């Protein structure tokens, strides 16, 4: 499905759906626990569904009710799935499941779609090999086969993606021996904070240095079943936020908990620096200030916000630096290269850096852009299209990929007044 977008004025109220990061971690905890866990308000999306189906393949018994997933986990001893585990497009699910699979004494093969097969896995696989896992992989990416059990001990991990470390943190407490993890650096620290939050809820103890570069993990721990609600997704909230900045008139964004450890909540502070009018009352309201300004932003803790902030910068006065976010090249696409290429197609001056973008505002016009089947690219350009000059239109190719993290994106934005037309 392609999506055609025209200039619109958006207003009304929108409820932010559950966090993908939280939902996937909830499923991992429930699978690792022995007994019934209750996950409330999970995100229903392609990525979370892929992770839930993988949990079923490993022996979890799942009962789905409106707004609730009841997951009865097998504990540390997973069932041999006897088939390839297809993680579809879920990089988070793939990486976190790999750690649990490495605990088992049988081989597990993981694969996914064409995009997932490009995602970097070698650092995690190498770290698990140091702890006793056996890995078969042609190029350090999916498809690959991993077999344990892990014996414990010391390992090191690349901190370019926080998901590598999170995978170890979910798996190593169930090793027979104690473990140590060391890193030279760590990007995306708030995502590791989310992992630690779920580990604590499941009764797991891990000890870390203040800089999160050294970890000591006691073995032979047991995950306890949990009953917990999934927090709303600040990564998703970035899109109604930017819509409000560009074409909004009193857009109310509901369900946000700014006490949650998600790093992407910082996007709201970034928006205010750019000139967005944000009112925080019982609910949060965003308005178009009429004039956005260029800023310099460090996106290391908020890499998923790069596409949304890049289109906001395309309408700001001056040149905005979106920096220190090299890991954005390792997402569903190389988001730095993709945003530079596609923004250039619609008249925006962009300079690509090794670790970010410099976006000069002005001249955004209609045209055709590619989503590269990346949900955040598709949604970012759809939001940008609402601020087009009168009479112009923007077509986003393969925009149905938004369903990976936001299944109701088109419906919800139409309800706000967005002039979206789906083209089959």
C-alpha positions as CSV (number, residue, x, y, z in Angstrom):
1,X,0.0,0.0,0.0
2,X,1.2,3.5,-0.9
3,X,0.0,6.5,1.0
4,X,-0.9,9.9,-0.5
5,X,-0.7,12.9,1.8
6,X,-1.9,16.5,1.4
7,X,-1.7,19.5,3.5
8,X,-3.9,19.3,6.6
9,X,-4.7,20.9,9.9
10,X,-4.7,18.4,12.7
11,X,-6.6,18.6,16.0
12,X,-8.1,16.3,18.5
13,X,-7.0,13.6,20.9
14,X,-4.8,10.6,20.3
15,X,-4.0,7.7,22.7
16,X,-0.5,6.4,22.4
17,X,-0.3,2.6,22.1
18,X,1.9,0.4,24.3
19,X,5.7,0.4,23.9
20,X,7.2,-2.1,21.5
21,X,10.4,-2.3,23.6
22,X,8.4,-2.9,26.8
23,X,6.1,-5.5,25.2
24,X,8.9,-7.6,23.8
25,X,10.7,-7.5,27.1
26,X,7.5,-8.6,28.9
27,X,7.3,-11.6,26.6
28,X,10.9,-12.5,27.2
29,X,10.4,-12.4,31.0
30,X,7.2,-14.4,30.8
31,X,8.9,-17.1,28.6
32,X,11.8,-17.3,31.1
33,X,9.5,-17.6,34.1
34,X,7.9,-20.8,35.3
35,X,4.2,-20.2,35.7
36,X,1.6,-17.7,34.5
37,X,2.5,-14.1,33.7
38,X,-0.1,-11.4,32.8
39,X,1.0,-8.7,30.4
40,X,-1.5,-5.9,30.3
41,X,-2.0,-3.4,27.5
42,X,0.6,-5.0,25.2
43,X,1.3,-3.5,21.8
44,X,-0.3,-5.5,19.1
45,X,2.0,-5.2,16.1
46,X,4.0,-7.3,13.6
47,X,7.2,-7.2,15.7
48,X,5.5,-8.0,19.0
49,X,3.5,-10.8,17.4
50,X,6.6,-12.3,15.9
51,X,8.1,-12.4,19.4
52,X,5.0,-13.9,20.9
53,X,4.8,-16.6,18.3
54,X,8.5,-17.4,19.0
55,X,7.6,-17.8,22.7
56,X,4.9,-20.2,21.7
57,X,7.4,-22.3,19.7
58,X,9.6,-22.5,22.7
59,X,6.8,-23.9,24.9
60,X,4.9,-20.9,26.3
61,X,1.2,-21.3,26.5
62,X,-0.6,-18.1,25.5
63,X,-4.2,-17.0,26.2
64,X,-5.2,-13.8,24.5
65,X,-7.9,-11.6,25.9
66,X,-8.9,-8.0,25.1
67,X,-5.9,-5.9,26.3
68,X,-4.3,-8.9,28.0
69,X,-1.8,-11.6,27.2
70,X,-1.6,-14.5,29.7
71,X,1.6,-16.3,29.1
72,X,2.5,-19.5,31.0
73,X,6.2,-19.9,30.6
74,X,8.3,-23.1,30.9
75,X,11.0,-21.5,32.9
76,X,14.7,-21.8,31.9
77,X,14.1,-25.1,30.1
78,X,12.6,-24.2,26.8
79,X,10.9,-26.7,24.4
80,X,12.8,-27.7,21.3
81,X,10.8,-26.0,18.6
82,X,11.9,-28.5,15.9
83,X,11.6,-25.8,13.2
84,X,13.2,-22.5,12.1
85,X,12.1,-19.6,14.3
86,X,10.9,-16.8,12.0
87,X,11.3,-13.5,13.7
88,X,9.9,-11.6,10.6
89,X,11.2,-8.0,11.0
90,X,11.8,-7.9,14.7
91,X,15.4,-7.1,15.4
92,X,14.7,-6.6,19.1
93,X,12.9,-10.0,19.4
94,X,15.6,-11.8,17.5
95,X,18.4,-10.5,19.7
96,X,16.6,-11.1,23.0
97,X,15.4,-14.5,22.0
98,X,18.9,-15.5,20.9
99,X,20.2,-15.2,24.5
100,X,17.6,-17.5,25.9
101,X,18.1,-20.0,23.0
102,X,21.8,-20.1,23.9
103,X,21.0,-21.6,27.3
104,X,19.5,-24.7,25.8
105,X,21.3,-28.0,24.9
106,X,19.7,-28.2,21.5
107,X,20.3,-26.2,18.4
108,X,17.9,-23.4,17.4
109,X,17.9,-21.8,14.0
110,X,16.6,-18.2,13.6
111,X,15.7,-16.4,10.4
112,X,13.6,-13.5,9.3
113,X,12.6,-11.3,6.4
114,X,15.0,-9.7,3.9
115,X,15.4,-6.7,6.1
116,X,16.1,-8.7,9.3
117,X,18.8,-10.6,7.4
118,X,20.8,-7.4,7.1
119,X,20.8,-6.7,10.9
120,X,24.1,-7.1,12.7
121,X,24.3,-10.1,15.0
122,X,28.0,-11.1,15.1
123,X,28.9,-9.1,18.3
124,X,26.2,-10.9,20.3
125,X,27.0,-14.3,18.8
126,X,30.7,-13.9,19.5
127,X,29.9,-12.9,23.1
128,X,27.8,-16.0,23.6
129,X,30.5,-18.2,22.0
130,X,32.9,-17.0,24.7
131,X,30.4,-18.4,27.3
132,X,30.2,-21.8,25.6
133,X,27.6,-21.5,22.9
134,X,28.2,-23.0,19.4
135,X,27.2,-20.9,16.5
136,X,26.8,-21.6,12.8
137,X,26.4,-18.5,10.6
138,X,27.6,-17.6,7.1
139,X,28.1,-13.9,7.8
140,X,27.2,-13.1,11.4
141,X,23.6,-12.4,10.5
142,X,20.4,-14.3,10.2
143,X,19.9,-17.1,9.3
144,X,22.1,-18.6,12.0
145,X,22.0,-21.6,14.4
146,X,22.9,-21.5,18.0
147,X,23.3,-24.2,20.6
148,X,24.2,-24.1,24.3
149,X,24.3,-24.6,27.1
150,X,26.2,-21.6,28.4
151,X,28.7,-22.3,31.1
152,X,29.1,-18.9,32.6
153,X,32.3,-16.9,33.0
154,X,33.5,-13.6,31.5
155,X,32.6,-12.1,28.2
156,X,32.7,-8.7,26.4
157,X,30.2,-7.1,24.1
158,X,30.0,-4.4,21.5
159,X,28.0,-1.5,22.8
160,X,26.9,-0.1,19.5
161,X,23.4,-1.6,20.0
162,X,22.0,-1.8,23.5
163,X,20.1,-4.9,22.4
164,X,23.3,-7.0,22.5
165,X,23.8,-6.2,26.2
166,X,20.1,-6.7,26.9
167,X,20.2,-10.2,25.4
168,X,22.9,-11.2,27.8
169,X,21.2,-9.6,30.8
170,X,18.1,-11.7,30.2
171,X,20.0,-14.9,29.6
172,X,23.0,-15.0,32.0
173,X,21.1,-15.0,35.3
174,X,20.0,-18.5,34.4
175,X,23.5,-19.8,33.7
176,X,24.8,-22.5,36.0
177,X,27.8,-20.3,36.9
178,X,28.3,-16.6,37.6
179,X,29.0,-14.2,34.8
180,X,30.8,-10.9,34.1
181,X,30.2,-8.6,31.1
182,X,32.5,-5.8,30.1
183,X,32.0,-3.1,27.4
184,X,34.3,-0.4,26.1
185,X,31.3,1.9,25.5
186,X,27.5,1.7,25.5
187,X,25.0,3.6,23.2
188,X,21.3,3.8,23.9
189,X,21.7,3.4,27.7
190,X,18.0,4.1,28.4
191,X,17.0,0.9,26.6
192,X,19.2,-1.0,29.0
193,X,17.4,0.8,31.8
194,X,14.1,-0.7,30.4
195,X,15.7,-4.1,30.5
196,X,16.8,-3.7,34.1
197,X,13.3,-2.5,35.0
198,X,11.8,-5.7,33.7
199,X,14.5,-7.9,35.3
200,X,13.8,-6.3,38.7
201,X,10.0,-6.9,38.2
202,X,10.8,-10.6,37.5
203,X,12.9,-10.9,40.7
204,X,16.3,-10.9,38.9
205,X,19.3,-9.2,40.4
206,X,22.2,-7.8,38.3
207,X,25.0,-5.6,39.5
208,X,26.4,-2.8,37.3
209,X,28.9,0.0,37.4
210,X,27.6,3.5,37.3
211,X,28.6,3.9,33.6
212,X,27.0,0.5,32.7
213,X,30.3,-0.8,31.3
214,X,30.9,-3.5,33.9
215,X,28.3,-6.1,35.0
216,X,28.3,-8.9,37.5
217,X,25.5,-11.5,37.3
218,X,24.9,-14.3,39.8
219,X,23.9,-17.5,38.1
220,X,21.2,-20.0,39.0
221,X,18.5,-17.3,39.4
222,X,14.9,-17.9,38.6
223,X,12.5,-15.5,36.8
224,X,9.3,-15.1,38.7
225,X,5.9,-14.7,36.9
226,X,4.7,-11.1,36.8
227,X,1.5,-9.2,36.4
228,X,2.3,-5.8,34.8
229,X,1.0,-3.2,32.4
230,X,3.0,-2.1,29.4
231,X,3.8,1.7,29.3
232,X,2.8,3.8,26.3
233,X,5.5,4.1,23.6
234,X,7.4,7.4,23.5
235,X,8.9,6.3,20.2
236,X,5.4,6.2,18.8
237,X,4.4,9.5,20.5
238,X,7.1,11.2,18.5
239,X,4.9,11.2,15.4
240,X,1.8,13.0,16.8
241,X,4.3,15.3,18.6
242,X,5.9,16.3,15.3
243,X,2.5,16.5,13.6
244,X,1.6,19.0,16.2
245,X,4.7,21.0,15.6
246,X,4.1,21.1,11.9
247,X,0.4,21.3,11.4
248,X,-1.3,21.0,14.8
249,X,-4.0,22.8,16.5
250,X,-4.4,21.6,20.1
251,X,-3.4,17.9,19.6
252,X,-3.8,16.1,22.9
253,X,-1.5,13.1,23.4
254,X,-2.7,10.7,26.0
255,X,-1.3,7.9,28.1
256,X,2.3,9.2,28.5
257,X,4.2,8.4,31.7
258,X,7.3,10.6,32.0
259,X,8.5,8.6,34.9
260,X,9.1,5.6,32.6
261,X,12.7,4.9,31.8
262,X,12.3,5.2,28.0
263,X,14.9,7.5,26.5
264,X,12.6,8.7,23.8
265,X,10.7,10.9,26.2
266,X,13.5,13.4,25.7
267,X,12.0,14.1,22.3
268,X,9.5,16.3,24.0
269,X,12.3,18.5,25.3
270,X,13.9,18.5,21.9
271,X,10.6,19.7,20.4
272,X,10.4,22.6,22.9
273,X,14.0,23.6,22.0
274,X,12.8,23.8,18.4
275,X,9.9,26.0,19.3
276,X,7.0,23.6,19.7
277,X,4.3,24.9,22.1
278,X,3.7,22.1,24.6
279,X,1.3,22.3,27.5
280,X,1.6,19.6,30.2
281,X,-1.5,19.3,32.2
282,X,-3.5,16.2,33.0
283,X,-2.8,15.3,29.4
284,X,-0.1,16.8,27.1
285,X,-1.1,19.2,24.3
286,X,1.0,20.3,21.3
287,X,0.5,23.2,19.0
288,X,2.2,24.6,16.0
289,X,4.2,27.7,17.0
290,X,4.3,28.9,13.4
291,X,8.0,29.1,13.4
292,X,10.5,26.3,14.3
293,X,14.1,27.1,14.8
294,X,17.3,25.1,14.1
295,X,19.1,23.4,17.1
296,X,21.9,21.0,17.8
297,X,20.7,17.7,19.2
298,X,22.5,14.6,20.6
299,X,20.4,11.6,19.7
300,X,22.5,8.9,21.2
301,X,19.9,7.9,23.7
302,X,17.0,8.5,21.3
303,X,18.0,6.9,18.0
304,X,14.5,5.9,16.9
305,X,13.6,9.6,16.9
306,X,15.9,10.4,14.0
307,X,13.4,10.2,11.2
308,X,10.7,12.2,13.0
309,X,13.1,14.9,14.1
310,X,14.7,15.0,10.6
311,X,11.4,16.0,9.0
312,X,10.7,18.5,11.8
313,X,14.1,20.0,11.0
314,X,13.1,20.2,7.3
315,X,10.6,22.9,8.3
316,X,12.8,24.8,10.8
317,X,14.6,28.0,10.1
318,X,18.3,27.3,9.7
319,X,20.4,24.1,9.9
320,X,19.7,21.5,12.5
321,X,22.4,19.0,13.6
322,X,21.1,15.6,14.6
323,X,24.3,14.0,15.9
324,X,26.0,11.2,17.9
325,X,23.6,8.6,16.5
326,X,25.8,6.3,14.5
327,X,23.7,3.3,15.6
328,X,20.8,4.7,13.5
329,X,22.7,3.0,10.6
330,X,22.0,-0.4,12.1
331,X,18.2,-0.2,12.4
332,X,15.6,-1.6,9.9
333,X,17.5,0.5,7.3
334,X,20.5,2.8,7.4
335,X,18.3,5.6,8.6
336,X,20.9,8.2,8.2
337,X,21.5,7.4,4.5
338,X,17.9,6.9,3.8
339,X,16.6,10.1,5.4
340,X,19.3,12.1,3.6
341,X,18.4,10.5,0.2
342,X,14.6,10.9,0.5
343,X,14.6,14.4,2.0
344,X,16.8,15.5,-0.9
345,X,14.1,14.2,-3.3
346,X,11.6,16.6,-1.9
347,X,13.8,19.7,-2.0
348,X,15.4,19.6,1.4
349,X,19.1,20.4,1.7
350,X,20.8,17.6,3.8
351,X,24.3,16.8,4.6
352,X,25.1,13.3,5.7
353,X,27.5,12.8,8.5
354,X,29.1,9.5,9.7
355,X,27.0,9.8,12.9
356,X,24.0,11.9,11.9
357,X,22.5,14.6,9.7
358,X,22.6,18.3,9.1
359,X,19.2,19.3,7.8
360,X,18.5,22.8,6.5
361,X,14.9,23.9,6.7
362,X,12.8,25.2,3.9
363,X,11.8,24.1,0.4
364,X,10.0,20.9,1.4
365,X,7.7,20.1,-1.6
366,X,5.6,17.3,-2.9
367,X,6.9,14.2,-4.7
368,X,7.4,10.5,-4.2
369,X,9.6,9.0,-1.5
370,X,10.5,5.4,-0.6
371,X,9.9,3.9,2.9
372,X,12.4,1.1,2.4
373,X,9.8,-0.9,4.4
374,X,11.0,0.9,7.5
375,X,8.0,1.9,9.7
376,X,9.6,5.0,11.1
377,X,10.6,6.3,7.7
378,X,7.1,5.8,6.4
379,X,5.4,7.6,9.4
380,X,7.9,10.4,9.4
381,X,7.2,11.4,5.8
382,X,3.5,10.9,6.3
383,X,3.6,13.5,9.1
384,X,5.7,15.8,7.0
385,X,3.2,15.7,4.2
386,X,0.6,17.3,6.4
387,X,2.7,20.5,6.2
388,X,3.1,20.6,2.4
389,X,2.4,23.8,0.4
390,X,-1.3,24.0,-0.7
391,X,-2.1,22.0,-3.8
392,X,0.9,19.6,-3.5
393,X,0.9,16.0,-2.5
394,X,3.4,13.5,-1.2
395,X,3.3,9.8,-2.0
396,X,5.1,7.3,0.4
397,X,5.8,3.9,-1.1
398,X,4.9,0.8,0.9
399,X,3.6,2.8,3.8
400,X,1.8,-0.3,5.2
401,X,5.1,-1.1,7.0
402,X,3.9,1.4,9.7
403,X,2.0,-1.6,11.1
404,X,5.3,-3.0,12.5
405,X,5.0,-0.6,15.5
406,X,1.8,1.3,15.0
407,X,-0.9,-0.8,13.3
408,X,-3.6,2.0,13.6
409,X,-1.3,4.9,12.4
410,X,-3.4,5.8,9.3
411,X,-6.7,5.4,11.1
412,X,-5.6,7.5,14.1
413,X,-4.2,10.3,12.0
414,X,-7.2,10.5,9.7
415,X,-9.3,10.9,12.9
416,X,-7.1,14.0,13.7
417,X,-7.8,15.4,10.3
418,X,-4.9,14.2,8.2
419,X,-5.6,14.1,4.5
420,X,-4.3,10.5,4.0
421,X,-5.4,8.4,1.0
422,X,-4.4,4.8,0.8
423,X,-3.4,3.6,-2.7
424,X,-3.6,-0.1,-3.3
